[in-house]
Amino acid sequence: MLTGSAGVLRRVLAARPCPSVSTFRSLKTLGSVSRAKQLSFLLPTRPRLFNFAQHNLLQTTRRHLLSTKPDASSTPNTQLPTLPPRSVGSWLMFSSTLVFAVIVVGGVTRLTESGLSITEWRPITGVLPPLSQEEWVEEFNKYKNTPEFKLMNNSISMEDFKSIFYMEWGHRILGRIIGIAFVCPLAYFSLRKKISSSLARRLFGLALLIGAQGALGWYMVKSGLEDSFMNTPGAVPRVSQYRLAAHLGTALVLYAGMFGTGLAAIKDWKYSKGVAWSGMKTDIPFQTVLNHPIVCTFKRQAWALTGLVFLTALSGAFVAGLDAGLLYNEFPLMGGRLAPPSDELFSPAYAKREDKSDMWWRNILENPTTTQFDHRVLAMTTYASTAMLFAKTLQPAVRAALPPLTRVATAAAFAMANVQVLLGISTLLYLVPVPLATSHQAGSVALLSAMIHILITLRRPSTAASLWRHFNKYGHRK
């Protein structure tokens, strides 16, 4: 059927955005479908993106396939590319919700100073908490040997210890639940061929990241158990802000991977069932929309803003690790001025080299005053950028070019940015109470989710979704 043009076809497929050879071969299985309707969506909507020779090759291949009689006895379900069912997207969204929860619980654990209550990392035997009084006494004695107990909590009772122990234990258990809830369905979907090999590889990468996150969490806790705190006058036992930022950053990457992939899978499944792409109510192909200069510019700006949201959330980890939120509890001023004195922002006391060449970056990452100031600047820049992106959608030309769902997602992101700014200011003014600080951390993840949603609304459907959409629309017609 296609053998006569195999050489031509392979040369055509070298030019993006053409689908793969297997995709073209699957077209002959679509029964009595109109061949012109099958192939029209595979041709470029903007021929100027291809050179003249490539365009002629596409036309030659199209004419050859149009002249081929389809085999009505073939089975399209076994020939079309693998399209993940909706259950795959729902599972990924559920997994991302669990990661969202563990980020929030981790914030509460740090705010209640519970993270150093468990002094060992036991991935298997640590699943169960102490079950007898003797086991509780043993765990309490281990905690008594830590710098945190000796310098800060030497007067706490067994009941107080149990409360912080259960908080950290719950955080670790939730991490284990995430691993099981992600790996087991992933193995099932992979073995049953419900997902493509490329998607399986990507998701197995996320599974490895879950394991690495557990090890990174213990590496972070170890930094707060070092005996060096006992030899430093005025030292406060706490985990390294660098390791805390790495732990949070990895969790955000894990969340974004699950959330974005799950949302894309659900939208691809809906698109294959005939649902309009990103709320478009006209027959304009999505390629035409995505290739519009205004949409291309908007998408680049959305990507940049997503990176800024991530960076702002990461800077919050340094604020939390250094307890910088307990300084300058006023807004928008800091000590009666927009910025603290320069000698306070860049103090030579934080430099460790004799020539002071490391003074600037150590102040940025280790000076609580500078850390809070940087977080303020990043937060207000993020808010202003979100407001400008939303304002852009109100312009008539941009509004006409963008898909409806993109406009709605941008408005939702701006609304979340307002909530997040209010939570941040309230947390600062009220001296970092646990409920407000936890809500502020959750708000950063929610804002990141809103930005990812904008990007997904500007994502082209997968080739598998496009093929299944055309088969579902024309495949059973006589």
Salt bridges, closest charged atoms under 4 A:
GLU120 OE1 - ARG122 NE 3.70
GLU120 OE1 - LYS142 NZ 3.04
GLU138 OE2 - LYS142 NZ 3.89
GLU139 OE2 - ARG122 NH2 3.37
GLU139 OE2 - LYS142 NZ 3.79
GLU159 OE2 - LYS162 NZ 3.86
GLU168 OE2 - ARG172 NE 2.77
ASP268 OD2 - ARG459 NH2 2.84
ASP323 OD1 - ARG110 NH1 3.99
ASP323 OD2 - ARG238 NH1 3.07
ASP358 OD2 - ARG362 NE 2.63
GLU366 OE2 - ARG362 NH1 2.84
